[in-house]
Amino acid sequence: PPEAMRIGVVTSRQGAAIKDIAESIFHRWPCARLWVFDTPVQGEGAAEKIAAAIDRANRLQKQLGLQILIVGRGGGSMEDLWAFNEERVARAIYASRIPVISAVGHEVDTTIADLVADARVSTPTRAGVIAVPDRRDVLHRLETAAARLQRSAATSLQHSRMRLERITASSVF
């Protein structure tokens, strides 16, 4: 959604990724709300826990009103990122009813999670940027629409005045 207000984030609360995602979202769209589905993003059992967090976000979608789900972590070695190459994570992302942005690693890193997600970004910061609009752009669109509406109302009023003047100037009156 272009004006996402409720965003789920599947990542570790201890990693830098959540800070980067939150900062980029709140800088652009301060009215957004984030729900963090805290999970280990590397190591033994991480894939199962990531998939379970994605499933949990989907179960809570209606209750929380989640519109987008960001799944990811910061960079690291291929071994650090391996949980995002696991079939269980790929299947959970693919099955998600919430659109998923995969934000795994940095720049050159590509995982299977990236390939099945609805969108893939090069960094967690970039996930925040594409998840929400920039408030300045929204304000500009609103100002433009308000000006257009004001011009349209003035034109309509002018046409109505002219019609009224023609009617009152007719011989019937």
PEZIHU-V251593 format. One record per backbone hydrogen bond with DSSP energy under -1.0 kcal/mol. NH is the residue of the N-H (numbers start at 1). CO is the residue of the C=O. If there is no record, write none. Layout:
nh = [NH & NH]
co = [CO & CO]
//
This chain:
nh = [7 & 8 & 9 & 10 & 20 & 21 & 22 & 23 & 24 & 25 & 26 & 27 & 28 & 29 & 32 & 33 & 35 & 37 & 38 & 39 & 46 & 49 & 50 & 51 & 52 & 53 & 54 & 55 & 56 & 57 & 58 & 59 & 60 & 64 & 65 & 66 & 67 & 68 & 69 & 70 & 71 & 72 & 73 & 81 & 84 & 85 & 90 & 91 & 92 & 93 & 94 & 95 & 101 & 102 & 103 & 105 & 107 & 109 & 113 & 116 & 117 & 118 & 119 & 121 & 127 & 128 & 129 & 130 & 131 & 135 & 138 & 139 & 140 & 141 & 142 & 143 & 144 & 145 & 146 & 147 & 148 & 149 & 150 & 151 & 152 & 153 & 154 & 155 & 156 & 157 & 158 & 159 & 160 & 161 & 162 & 163 & 164 & 165 & 166 & 167 & 168 & 169 & 170 & 173]
co = [33 & 68 & 35 & 70 & 16 & 17 & 18 & 19 & 20 & 21 & 22 & 23 & 24 & 25 & 29 & 5 & 7 & 9 & 36 & 11 & 43 & 45 & 46 & 47 & 48 & 49 & 50 & 51 & 52 & 53 & 54 & 55 & 56 & 60 & 61 & 61 & 6 & 6 & 99 & 8 & 101 & 10 & 103 & 77 & 81 & 82 & 86 & 87 & 88 & 89 & 90 & 91 & 69 & 119 & 71 & 73 & 122 & 106 & 84 & 112 & 113 & 100 & 100 & 102 & 123 & 124 & 125 & 126 & 127 & 28 & 134 & 135 & 136 & 137 & 138 & 139 & 140 & 141 & 142 & 143 & 144 & 145 & 146 & 147 & 148 & 149 & 150 & 151 & 152 & 153 & 154 & 155 & 156 & 157 & 158 & 159 & 160 & 161 & 162 & 163 & 164 & 165 & 167 & 170]
//
